[in-house]
Amino acid sequence: MIIKVLLVLTMLSLVKVAFSATPQELLKGYEAQSGKASSAHGEQFFNAKHGKEWSCASCHENPPNHDTKHIVTGKLIKPLSPNSFPERFTDQAKVEKWFKRNCNDVLSRECSAQEKADLLSWLMTVK
Ligand code: HEC
């Protein structure tokens, strides 16, 4: 019984290690799938509308260095910049989940690895 519990705990901690990351590591991963990140492109992308009603800034505001409100529900959103809220971009599963959801809301498609690299490299410069 104890062995089983220990086994499960070990597995859980391995999963945690597998999914925890730093913004730098995530950025490297996106760049490896595309090309070198451009933070200037990332900033433009974040502020622009892409044929629909919202931009990323509709909920995260520009600069995304303070608490904001969800444009529909009014719920509090913590700052998106990892410099303002260090939990950001440290959990790969969470990052991918929200990229997928938010890119779909803003662009009606997922963001490419290049777009994610650009966005993240810019967010890492936002103080
Ligand atoms: C309609 C509101 C809304 C829009 C528009 C929006 N987001 Fe978000 N975003 C959220 C919410 C809500 C969360 C999750 C709550 C939280 O983490 O504070 C979130 C979380 C995220 C996260 C998770 C980061 C982490 O590590 O915690 C990323 C990445 C993200 N958004 C990127 C984007 C990008 C890129 C765009 C534009 C393509 C965008 N968002 C547009 C509401 C929005």
Residues whose N, C-alpha, C, O or C-beta is under 5 A from the ligand:
A	BS01	HEC	W54 S55 C56 S58 C59 I71 I77 K78 E87 R88 F89 T90 K94 V95 W98 F99 N102 C103 V106
